[in-house]
Amino acid sequence: MNFQKVSTLDELWEGDMAEVEVDGHVIVLVRPEGGAPRAFQGICPHQDIPLAEGKFDGRVLMCRAHQWTFDANTGKGINPGGCRLAEYAVKVDGDDILIAVEGVEPLFANC
């Protein structure tokens, strides 16, 4: 896997989110409370709204448009429950946060 540096732990505090791009993939990078950084598709699977424009309370990521919500530790849909976010591999090397995008395609709802 080809991991690329996207941020550092000093730039992404616990409870923070950021939008990054790797090889054309728009990614929302989150650091859940008490957890390690996670990387998910950066576009809501409902109607292509950037998730970084939404809200993140340290546990739940919410899209600004229609309040679709996702668990920041798993990417699983909370509301609605039948959807999920595609997840990218994340590695922390020292203070650096690295992401690999090979083989991951964003998921979209049938709405």
Secondary structure per residue as TSV (DSSP state, phi and psi in degrees):
chain	resnum	aa	ss	phi	psi
A	1	M	-	360.0	140.4
A	2	N	-	-98.7	99.0
A	3	F	-	-87.4	139.3
A	4	Q	E	-124.1	139.0
A	5	K	E	-69.2	131.6
A	6	V	E	-122.3	-19.2
A	7	S	E	-169.9	-176.3
A	8	T	E	-128.5	162.5
A	9	L	T	-63.2	-30.3
A	10	D	T	-68.8	-26.3
A	11	E	T	-87.7	-23.6
A	12	L	S	-120.2	91.9
A	13	W	-	-76.2	162.0
A	14	E	T	-56.3	129.7
A	15	G	T	89.7	1.2
A	16	D	-	-98.6	162.0
A	17	M	E	-138.5	157.1
A	18	A	E	-151.7	150.7
A	19	E	E	-97.4	132.3
A	20	V	E	-132.5	162.1
A	21	E	E	-129.0	133.0
A	22	V	E	-132.1	117.7
A	23	D	T	49.0	43.0
A	24	G	T	85.1	-4.3
A	25	H	E	-91.1	122.5
A	26	V	E	-84.3	124.8
A	27	I	E	-128.5	138.8
A	28	V	E	-101.8	121.9
A	29	L	E	-100.7	123.8
A	30	V	E	-125.8	154.1
A	31	R	-	-127.4	91.5
A	32	P	-	-60.4	153.9
A	33	E	T	-58.0	126.0
A	34	G	T	73.2	10.0
A	35	G	S	-128.6	179.0
A	36	A	-	-88.0	160.3
A	37	P	-	-57.9	143.2
A	38	R	E	-129.2	152.2
A	39	A	E	-130.5	126.2
A	40	F	E	-129.0	164.6
A	41	Q	E	-52.7	138.8
A	42	G	S	-88.9	2.2
A	43	I	B	-116.4	132.0
A	44	C	-	-61.4	134.5
A	45	P	T	-69.2	-6.8
A	46	H	T	-80.9	-61.9
A	47	Q	T	-142.5	39.5
A	48	D	-	58.6	34.7
A	49	I	-	-93.0	134.0
A	50	P	B	-61.6	123.9
A	51	L	G	-67.0	-26.2
A	52	A	G	-66.5	-14.7
A	53	E	G	-84.1	-6.3
A	54	G	S	-89.7	-151.6
A	55	K	E	-119.3	150.3
A	56	F	E	-139.5	119.5
A	57	D	-	-100.7	13.0
A	58	G	S	97.4	-14.5
A	59	R	S	-132.4	-37.1
A	60	V	E	-124.1	133.3
A	61	L	E	-101.6	127.7
A	62	M	E	-121.9	130.5
A	63	C	-	-72.4	140.2
A	64	R	T	-72.0	-26.1
A	65	A	T	-76.8	-55.0
A	66	H	T	-128.0	17.0
A	67	Q	-	58.2	31.7
A	68	W	-	-65.2	139.0
A	69	T	E	-125.2	148.7
A	70	F	E	-137.7	142.2
A	71	D	E	-70.8	123.7
A	72	A	T	-74.9	-9.8
A	73	N	T	-92.5	-24.4
A	74	T	T	-124.7	-22.5
A	75	G	-	83.1	-2.1
A	76	K	B	-70.2	139.4
A	77	G	E	-65.9	137.0
A	78	I	E	-99.5	-47.1
A	79	N	E	-142.8	103.4
A	80	P	S	-79.3	157.4
A	81	G	T	-78.6	-14.9
A	82	G	T	-88.9	8.9
A	83	C	-	-119.6	173.8
A	84	R	B	-159.9	167.4
A	85	L	-	-101.7	141.0
A	86	A	-	-67.3	140.9
A	87	E	E	-114.6	139.0
A	88	Y	E	-101.7	150.2
A	89	A	E	-68.8	134.7
A	90	V	E	-123.9	139.8
A	91	K	E	-135.0	137.1
A	92	V	E	-106.4	123.8
A	93	D	E	-121.5	100.5
A	94	G	T	67.7	-116.8
A	95	D	T	-99.7	-6.6
A	96	D	E	-85.6	139.4
A	97	I	E	-105.0	123.4
A	98	L	E	-120.2	146.5
A	99	I	E	-130.1	142.2
A	100	A	E	-115.4	138.0
A	101	V	-	-113.1	-7.1
A	102	E	T	-56.7	134.3
A	103	G	T	77.6	3.7
A	104	V	-	-108.5	129.3
A	105	E	-	-123.7	138.5
A	106	P	-	-58.8	148.4
A	107	L	-	-100.9	145.7
A	108	F	-	-133.1	143.2
A	109	A	-	-79.1	155.7
A	110	N	-	-93.2	71.3
A	111	C	-	-118.8	360.0
